[in-house]
Amino acid sequence: MKKFLDLISREVSAAFEACGYEAAYGKTGISNRPDLCEYQCNGAMAAKKKYQKAPILIAKEVVEKLAGNPVFESVEAVNPGFINLRVSGSYLAGYLDQMAADSDLSVEKAEQPKTIIIDFGGANVAKPLHVGHLRSAIIGESVKRICRFAGHQVIGDVHLGDWGLQMGLIITEVRHRNPSLPYFDESFEGEYPEEAPFTISELEEIYPFASGKSKEDEAYKNEALEATAKLQDGERGYRALWQHILNVSIADLKKNYDNLNVEFDLWKKESDAQPFIPDMVEAMKRDGYAYEDQGALIVDIKEESDTKEVPPCMILKSDGAALYTTTDLATIIDRMQTYHPDEIIYVVDKRQEMHFTQVFRCARKTGLVNEDTELKFLGFGTMNGRDGKPFKTREGGVMRLERLISEIDEEMYKKIMENHEADPEEARETAALVGLSAIKYGDLSNQASKDYVFDVDKFTSFEGNTGPYILYTIVRIKSILSKYRAQAAASVNGASENGNVNVTDAQAGATQKPNGGVTLPREILAPVSESEKALMLELAKLNSVIEQASEELAPHKICSFIYDLSNALNRFYHETKILACEDEAQKCGWIALLDLTKRVLETGIDLLGFEAPERM
């Protein structure tokens, strides 16, 4: 179904054309003065120069042509040439009826669907997820869901860091602690143990210990470098130990990502790119792109239009070792050969912008991507504490993601138990859902590129622009719909007992299901109050919001939309006695409107990556 604003513009454009003016002047937008009108067209003023005519005269002609148009309740020409419009309530209700009848809420799908790969920035194996990993996971997951809902094929790749010196450090420290393990016996020819020689807790302690020691002990660091080289050369025992590191780490990572309701289609790793590196390097040399400079292999990528220095892209270090740049380029080759993406989006810290500028330019210059393949850098800002510095624990350390989620859940549990007499087990489940909404909405409601302050008190509040407020609104609607079903069921059952075999109450719109439940009414009526129409106008924006959020990779636009929609719903609720209304047909229309609002809000929070409980 067409976007509501496009349908209005179509009517106004047709009127311009009918008056002898170009249809393009009929483009209409949402009014920034809702006290005066709902929509406004400024085309008459733009047409002044071409047609050598006063804008107000053009506007009056168009308004006269629109007189009687069933799309509009009122149309007015205002000096110096604005066309102010109010849409017809019945036309608006008809549009929402079409939305309600469609499982996808009549959102237009992309005319030319793309294959999109989203790179989530790459957590490192053997290291716990901390708050620094939060934004990549949350933003990437939301962008993935939004683009899919818009009709694209989207592939999410975690892109794990599992290669390089960190692996050599772990292997070296495991060898120091347990030299008798078969992985270090070059004469061992049997099967290596299936069970890892360490737990995730031990692994997470081993890496920082080994890293710290390597900075103080040169011999230890050289041993780690040698272990790294052996691993990358295919040393059998080291490869087996490395596989244990991966298995233990990935199992823990999956658990933590599950807690964030984040899923990946691919669990690719840096090591998966290694087989592509030799041929890539050889081709860059052969085609004259890569050359040696002080022993390192580099590709020049600066452009004449550059206003700041863009360093060459280093492919190999002077000792022949690969870098992140190398594996990122090789990963692009893998993705192009396997998935033929139209677009690759990197959701990473904005401080890595120069790195990706180098990678993108090098990939294009050397022909690793097609000319029409888009490479996008979605750089996000820092999550800060109230002091304006990167978020830390009370002790001053980097907070583990597991701990952050636990603390938010505990805060929500306390609030739920304080406000209601609730079953503790149910309250825990609800707290986890509401806590996740607090974390995700608190992050996503900010423009991704901006730094923001993670304020626990603010984000866990049930009032204001927060996730819990959105969920509270959805739960409020669920409660009203549940009470309506109970009323309707009682009414239908009473009619049946009185001998009325028709179990459909045509007036109320309630239909009894075979299992005894009640379907909700479907027909939305023209609004009878300003607050009801305001709610309906907000609902009609959904199609446009999804398009904008998808094209701009902007989850914050979804947040703004569902916040405005929640406010409109709550204003309507407070001004309207819905269930107490004696006019059954009117009550039926309001219930249909509430049901659509719930579906739109639930769609919105699903695109943000969380869900609502049944009760709060």
N, C-alpha and C positions, 0 to 999 in steps of 0.2 A: 504494500500500500504506500502511496506517495506520502511524503512528509507534509504535515498539516500546513506549515508555512508555505510550502510550494503550491499547495492547492489554492491558498488564498492569493498568492502572487499570480497564479494562472488566471484567476478571475479578474484581477485588477489589470493585468497585462492585456487581456482580451478587450477590456474597456478602452485602454489607451489605443490599441490597434483600431478598434471600431471608430475612434474619434480622429483617425488619420495620423497617429503618432507611432513611433517604434514601440513594439511590445516590451522591449527590454526596460523601458522606463517604469514598467509596472512592478518591478521588484519591491517586495514589501517585507518589513521587519517588525519585530516585537517592539512595542512602544516603550520608551523609557519614562513615560508619564502615564502609568496605568490609571491615574485619577481622571485623565482626559479620554483615553482610548486604549484599546487592547493591541492594535496593530497600526502601523503608520507607513505610508508611502511618500517618499520625497522626490519621486521621479519628475514631477512637474517643474521643479526648480532646476533639475539637471537638463530638462528639455528646453529651457528658456533660450539659450544661445542658438541652438540649431533652428528652432522654429520662430525666433524673434517675436516672442509673445510673452506677456506677463504670466508668471507661474500660477497666480490665483485664477486666471482665466482658463488655463489648461486644466487645473485641478477641478474647477467647477464643471467643465465639460465632461470630464471622466466621472465625477460624482453623479451627474445627471444620467449618464449611461448605466451606472451601477444601480440606479433606483429600481427597487423591486427585486433585486437579485436575492434569491432565497438563502445565499451563503451568509448574508450580512443582516444584522439587526439594525445598524445605523451606519451611514457613510456621510462624512462632512468635509467640506473644503475650508481650510483655515489659513488666514494670512501668515506668511507671504505666499504660501502655495502647498502646504501640507495637506495630505488626504488622511483623515483620521477614521479608523474603522473599528466597529464592534461586531464580532461574529455572532451569527444566529445560534441560539441555544439548542434548537432542534438539529441544526446541521452539525454542531459540535457533538451532540449526543450520538448522532448517527455514525460519526467518525470513531468515537470510542466503542460503539457497538461492534464495529468491524475489528477493532483491536482485540476486544474481548473474545471474539469468535475464533481467533487465530492462536495456535499454540505458541508461536513466536511473537505474539502481540503485534503482528503486521509490520515488524521492522524490516525495512528493505535490505536485502542481501547485496553484497558487492556484485556489480555487473560483470566484472572480470576478476574472479577469485584468484588470489595469489597463494603460492606456497611460501610460507614464512618460517624461518628458523629463529628461535629466540635463544640466545646464549646468556645464561644466568650468571656469568662472571666467574664461576669456578671456585667453590670451596676447596680447601686442601685436605687430602686424606691425612690421617694420623693427628689431626688437630680438631678440637671441638668447635662447633659453630658458636660464634659470639654475636653480640649486637651489631657488629660491623657487617655481618652477613644478612641482617634482617631486611634491609631495603631491596637488595637485589632479588631476594626470594619473593617478597610481597609484591613489588612492582612488576617483576617478570611474570608472576602467576596471573596478576590482574590483566596485564596487557595481552597475555596469551588467551585468556577467556573472552576479553572484549573483541579481539580480532576474529576468534572463532565464531562468536555470536554474529559478527558482521558478515560472515560467510566465507572466510578464508580458511585454508588448510594450514594449521599452525603446529610446529614441532618444537617442543621445549627440550633443551639440552643443558644439563647441569654443568658440563665441561669441567670435570674435576682436575685439580692439580695433583698429579701422582708421579712426577718425574723430576729428575734433577737432584741437587745436593741433599735435599731434605730426606730422600730415601736412603742415600748413602750414610747419612748421620744416624738414622734409626738402625740400619743394619750393623753399623760399626758398634753402637752402644749395646745392641742385643748380643753381639759377639763378645764384647768385654764382660758382660754379665753372665752369659751362658756359652762359653767357648766349646763345650762338648756337644752342642746341638749338631745334628747331621748336616745342616745347611752349610756348615763351615768345613766339612770334611770332603776334600776334593776327590778322595777315593771312594766315597759313598755312591753306590749304584742302585740301591733299593728305592722303594716308594717313600716319599716324605710323609710325615704325620698329617692326617686330615685336620687335626685340631691345631689352632694357632698357639704358639708358645707365649702368648700374652693376651691380656684382656684389653678392652678399649680404655679402661682407666689407666692401666699400666702404659699403654701406647701413648696416651696423652701426656703422661709424665716423662716418658723417655725422650720425646722430641725436644722439648724446651731444655731439658738437661743436656742433651747432646749438642744442641745449638750453642748453648752458653759455654760449654767446655771447649768447643772448636774455636771460639774467639780468644781463648786464653792459652790453648795448647796447640802449637803449630803442627806437631807430629800427629796429633789426634785428627786435625783437620785434613792433613794429607792422607791419612788412612781412610777418612770418609770420602775424599775425592776419588781414591783408588777403588773403594767399594762402589761408588756411583758408576765409574767407568766399567767395572766388571758387570754390574747389573745391566747396563745399557749394551754391553757386548754379548749378553745372553748367558752369563754364568748360571748354571742350572740351579744350584742351591740358593743363590741370591734371588733368582726369579721366583722360586717357590716361596721364599720368605716374603718377598714383595707381594705375592698373591695373597698371603695371609694378612698382610697389612691392609690391602684393598678390601678383602672380605669383611674384616672386623670393622674397618672404618665405615664402609658403605652401609653396613647393617645399622650402625649407630646414626649415620646421617639420614637414612630413610626414616628412622623413628622420629628424629627431630623435625624433619620436613613434614612428616605426617601430622605432627602436632600443630604445624602452621597451615595445614590443609593446602600444601604445595606438592604438586606432582610433576614428574619429568617423563617425557616420552623416551628420552635417551639418557643413559648414564655413561656417556662418552668421557674419555680421559685424555690428558695430554699425551700419554703414551700411545694412544690410538693414532696419533698424527705422525709418529716416528717413521713408519715405513714410507711415507710420502716425501720425507725430507731429502734423501740423496738425489732422487730424480729432479726435484724442484730446484735444488742448488745447481745441479749440472745444467739444467735448462736456462737458468738465469745467467750462468757464465757463458753458455754457448750463444745465447741471443744478445749478448753484449750489455745486459742490464747490470750485472754484478761484477765488481772488480775489487782487488785487494787494496787496502789502505792501512799501513802500519800493521800488516799481518791479518787484519780482520777483513771479512768479506762484506761489502756494503752495496746498497743501491741508492743512487741519488733520487730524491723525490721532491725537491723544492720546486716551486712554481713562481713565475714572474709576478703573479698577483699577491704573493705572500707579503704581509705587512710585518711579520715577525719571523725570526729564525726557525726553520723547520729542519732539524738535523737529518742526516742520511739514515736510511733504515739498515740497521746492522743485521745481517743474516747469520753469520758465524763469527765467534770471537777469535782472537789470534791463536788460541790453542785448539781451534776447530770445534769448540763446544757450541751447541745450539742455545738460543735464548727464547724468552716468551714470544718475541716477535716471530721467530722461526716456527714455533709450534702453532701459533695463531694463523700464520700463512698456510702451513701444511694442513691445518684443520679446515681452512676454506676450500682447499683442493678436495679433501675428503667429502665435504658437504656438497660441493658442486657436482662431483661425480656420482654421488649416491642419491641425492634428493633434488638436484636441479632447482634450487630455491630462486624465487623472484626477489627475495628480500632476506637479509640477515640482520637481526637487531641484537646489539650488545647492551645488556643492562648491567652497567658497571659504575663504579665511583667516578664522578666527573673529573677527579684529579688524574685519571688515566687518559684524558682526552688526547694528549700529544702522542701517546703510544698508539692509539687507534687511528689517529690521523696518518701516522707512518704506515701502519698495517694496511689501511684502506688504499692509500696512494700507491703503495708498492704492489698490492694485489691488482689494481687497475693497470698500472704501468706495465707489469709483466704478464698481463693477460690471464690471471688466475680466475677472474670472473667474467661473465658476459658483459657487454656494454650496458645492457639494460638491467643488470642485477644491482639492486640497491643495497648499500652497506650503511647501516644507521647506528649512530652512537647515542644511546639513551643514558646520559650521565646523570647520576643522582647526587644530591647533596648529603651532608653529614647529619646524623641523628645526634643531637646534643642534649646535655643535661641543662638544668635551670641556670647553671653558671655560664652557659653559652659555649662550653667546651665539650668535646666528644663524650658521650654518655659512659659513665663508669659505675662501678659498684661503690657502696658507701666506704669501702676500704681503699678505693682509688684504683682498683684493677679493672681490666676489661671484663664486662659482665658476659657470662655464658648465656646463650639464647634460652637454654633450658631453665635457667634461674629466672630470667626476665618473665617468661611465660608463667612460671610457677607463682611469682610474686603478684602478677596481675590477676591470675585466677584466684589467689587467696584474698586479694582486695575485693574482688567482685563477690566472692562467697560471703565475706563479712557483711557487705552491703545488702545482699539478698536476705541473709538471716536476720539482719537488724530490722528490715522493712516488713517482713512477712513471717508468719509461722509456716515454715516449709520443711518438707522431708529432707534431712541432711544429704542423703544420697542424690535425690533429684536436684537439690540446690548445687551440689558439686558439678553435676552435668551441665546445669544451666550456667553456672559460673564460668565453665570452660568455654562455652559458646559465646557468652557475653564478653569474656576476657579477650578472646580472639578478635571480636569486633572492635574492642577498644584499641588493641595494638594495630590492627590493619587499617581501620578507618583513621586513626590518629596519624598514621604515616601517609596514606593515600590521599587524604583530603588536602595535602600540601602539593604544590607543583613539584614534580620529581626533582628538578634541577636545583631546588632551593634547600638550604639547610633548615632544619626545624628543631624545636625544643620538645623533647619527649617528656610531657608533664603528666605523671601518673594520675594525680588528682583530677585534672581536667579531662583526660581521656576516658576515665572510668565513671564520669558523671552521667546521670540519666537525663541531664538537661543540657541544652546547647548543641553545638555542632559536633556531636560525638557518635560513635558506633552504638553505644548502649541506648541513646535517644532514638536512633533509627529502629533498633530492635524493639524498644518499648512501643513505638508507634505500630509496628507490625503485630505485636502481641495484642495490643489494644483492638485492632481490627479483627484478629482471630477470635477474641473474646465476644465481640458483638455478633460476628457471624455464627459462633457456637450458640449463643443465646437465641438468635433468630431461628436456627435450625430446630432448637428445642420447642420454640413457640409454634413453628410451622408443623412440626411432627405431631404436636398435641392437637392442633387444629385439624390436620388431615385425618388423624386417628379418630377424632371425635365425629367427623363427618361420616367416616366409614361405619362407625357403630350406630349412627342414626339411619343407616340404610342407604346412604349415598354411595353407589358403587364406583363413581368417578373419583379416583383418588387424587386428581389434579385440581387444585383450587386455582381456577383461571385468574381470579382477581389478585390473589396473593403471589402467584407465580411459583409456589412451592410444589415440588413433585416428589412423591414418595418412591424411593428406590425399592427393589425387591428385598434388600436386606434390612429394610426398616428405616434407613437413613433418608435424608432429604437433600435434593439438589437445590442449589441456590438460583434465584431468578437471574435471567440473562439480559433483560432489556433495560438499558439506561435511558432515563427520561430527560427532557430539557430541564435545565436548572431553574430553581424557583428562588434562589438567593444569591447574593454576590459571592459569599464564601463557597457555595457549591460550584458556581461557575469558575471561580479562581482555581479550585481543585481540578476541575475538568480541563482547564487550559494548561495546567501543569502536566497532566497526564499526556496531553496531545503533543508535548515536546519530545517524548521518548525517542522517536525515530531519528530526529535531528541530533539528539545528544549522543546516541550510539554511533552515528556517522562521524561526528566530531571527535569523540573519544578514540575511535578506531584510527582515523586518519592522522590525528595528532599524537597518538600513543599517550593519552592523557586520562588516567583513571580519576584524577581530581575533578574532572567534569562530571563523572558519574556521581561522585560524592556530593557535589554542589546540587545536582539535579534531585537526588533522593532526599537531601536535607530540605530543599524548598518544597518538595512534594509532601514530606512529613509535616512541615509547618502548615501547609495548606489543608492537609487532612485534619490536623488537630484543631485548627480554627473552625472548620466545618463541623467537626464533632462537638465542640463546645457550644456552638450556636444552634445545633439541631437536635431535637428529640427524635432520634431515629426509631428506636424500638417502641417508643410510646405513641408513635404516630397512628392515628385512627384511620387514616386513608391508606388502605392496604396497597393500592396501586402505587402510591407515592413511596410507601415504605419499601415496596418491591424494587423500585427504581434506585433508591438509596443503597439498598443492600447490593444490587448489581454493581453500583459505582464503587462501593467499599471493596467488593471482591476484586474488581479490576485494579484498584489501588494497591491492594495486598500483593497481587501477582506482579505488578510493576516494581514495587519495592523489593520483593523477593528476588526478582530478576536482577535488580541493581546490586543487592548485596552478594548475590552469587557471582556476578562479574567482578566484585571486589575480593571474593574468596572467603566469605563466611556465610553463616546461616542463622536463622532465628529459632529460638526455643518455642515450645507451645505456651509456656507460662513464664512470667517473671515476677 
